[in-house]
Amino acid sequence: MTPNQRQEEISKAYLHAVAAQCGFAVGQWSQDHGCVDVTVGAPHTVGTGFLARPKIDVQLKATTQAGIEHDDFVSWSLDIDHYDSLRMDASAPHLLVVLLLPSNVDEAVEHTVDHLLIRRCAYWVNMTGLPAAKLGAASHTVRLKKSHVFSPTALRDILEKVSQGVSP
């Protein structure tokens, strides 16, 4: 397995762990489905929501890359086709979730009889409805706020907003 494939699998494990903690299901697509890796959903309304079975579509990324982390945000560059696909209006919000890993991917996961630990964390941004990129651009850089840690609390809040019929 290549280092990039290992990072991808760790990002899937991270997302699955967060969703499982919330009691939410994760559906995976057998093929690339419009830049969507997984769909996360609840079987009922969430919190004060009134819409049943809220869902989000997620594009997962993972990296050991240096230089993308800033004081208040993480920068992530997307090919323009991916950016445009993710920003399109849709019935389920499209989230970009970027997992930052240690510079040495061998240090990303630690296992003992007491715990299974994934080092670092992921950040999220709702891509749906973002403005068009500059005309003729080959890529577009997205900022993921560091206040948007992809955690069980955040995922519950996101799906509650979707269940309320509002954008996360």
Disulfide bonds with the S-S distance in Angstrom:
none
